Amino acid sequence: MDYKKVLRLHFVNHLSSREIAESCGDCGKTSVNGFLKRFKNSQELSYPLPADVTNEYIEVFSRKRQPSAPAPAL
């Protein structure tokens, strides 16, 4: 996912998650929604992004923020 593009389409172009997913072509609406929710709840990042923030940095940030899977029931 091109995280910087997703953020630009959301914050600058005001597109919906569905429209962003269609525009990017490599992610679904649910993935876009999850990423934007984690981004908005972040204490570390905000939009507009600093010039030195890369997609790789955002990916690491995004993966750290994903909730862990629930433990299987025994």
N, C-alpha and C positions, 0 to 999 in steps of 0.2 A: 504494500500500500504506500502510495506517495502521501505521507502525512502532511507535509507542507502544503500540497495541493488541496487536500481535504480541508485543512484549516482555512486556506484562502477562499475556497468555494463557500465555506460556511460563514466566515466572518465578513468577507468582503462582498461576495456575490449573493449572500443570504439564500443559498440553495438548501433544500430539504435533504435529509439523509438519503432518501430514494434518488433524488436528482444527482447528488454527489456520487452515489454508487454507480449510477448509469454513466456518469461522465468519466469516472476513473476506469470502469470496466474490469478491474482486477479485485474488487471487493464487493461485499454485499451490504445491504442496508443495515443489517444487524451489527456487522463489524464497524461500520461508520458510526452508528449510534453509540456502541460501547466505547469506541475510542474518544468520541467527543465528550461523553459523560466523564470518562477518566480525566481528560484534559481539563474540562471545566472545574473539576473538583481538585485539581492539582494545586499544591502550594508552591511548586517549583517552576512551572511554566505558565505563561499567559500570552495572549495575543494582543498586539503584534509581537512576533518572536524576535529575540535579539538576532543580529545579522550572522553571528557565528554558530547558531543552532542548525544542526544538520538533520536530515531524515534518519540517519543512523542513531543519533542521540535520542531523537523522539521515539524511535523503535525500542531502544533499551528502556527508556522511561515508561513507555506504554506497556511493555511486557512485565516490568516490575509491578505495575499497578493492577494486573489482572488478578481477580480473585482465584484462590486455589480451588481445585475441585473438591467437593464434599467427599468425606470418607465413605467407602461402601458399607452398606448395612450388613451386619453379620447375622 
